[in-house]
Amino acid sequence: MEIFNLIYDIRIENDGKSIICLRPENEMINEYIATYRTYDNITLAQTSLVGYIEEMRPLLYHDFVNMENVPIDIRNNFTLN
């Protein structure tokens, strides 16, 4: 059983806004689901990162395990613990 963990990427736009992308850590599923949030600047993005991950991890997991386009044997291989 694999733990459903998230990794992040921060992209800084030309206007200084920062976009955080969260996606599953496991390469087998990281193209199936992601979420994005925009912040006014990199400092705010970085200070919000831990809370954003904690907020979104159970939500993305729930969405992932209910995705019909992902084979059930793959979905069943992941847990939130």
N, C-alpha and C positions, 0 to 999 in steps of 0.2 A: 504494500500500500504506500502510495506517495502522498506527501503533505502538499496541500495547495498553498503555495507561497507566491508572493508577488515581487517583481523587480520593477525598477523605475528608470525612466529616462527623462531628462529635463532639456527642453529646447528653448532657447532664448530667441524671441522674435526681434525684428529690426526696431520695433517701437519700445523695446525693453521689457515687454510682457514675457512671462515664462510659462511654458506649457509642460505639465507633468503628464507622462503616459505611464500607466500601471498595466502590467500584463503578467500572466503566469510565468513563474521562474522555469518550469519544466519546458524544454524545447519541443517536446512532443505535442504540447497543447498551446504554446504561447501565441500562435497565429489565430486561434479560435476566438479569443475574447480580449478586450482591452477597454480601458476607460481613460479619459483625459480631463484635466482641469486646468484652467488658465488663472494665473496670478498676475498682479500688477508689476511685480519685480522678482528677481531671483532670490532676494533675501526672504521675502514672504513665502515663496515656493519652498525654500529649504527648511524654514521653521515650521511649515505646515505638513511636511512630508510624512513624518511618523504618524500623525493623526489621520491623514488621508489614507495611508495604507491600512491602518487599523479599522477605519470606517468602511473601506471598500472591499477588504478581503472576504468577509462573509457574504457580502452582496454579490460580488463576482463569482464566488464559489456556488452560491445558490443558482445564479443564472447559468453557469457552466454545466452543472449537473442536470439541468433541465433543457439543455440544447439538443434538439432532435437531429441536428446535422453532425453531431459528434457521436461515434459509435458507443453504444452502452458499455461495452467492455473497457473502453478507455475512460469513460466517465466514472465507472465503478472502481477504477484503480486509484482514485484520489479521495482524500479525506481533509477535513478542515483542521483537525487537531494540530 
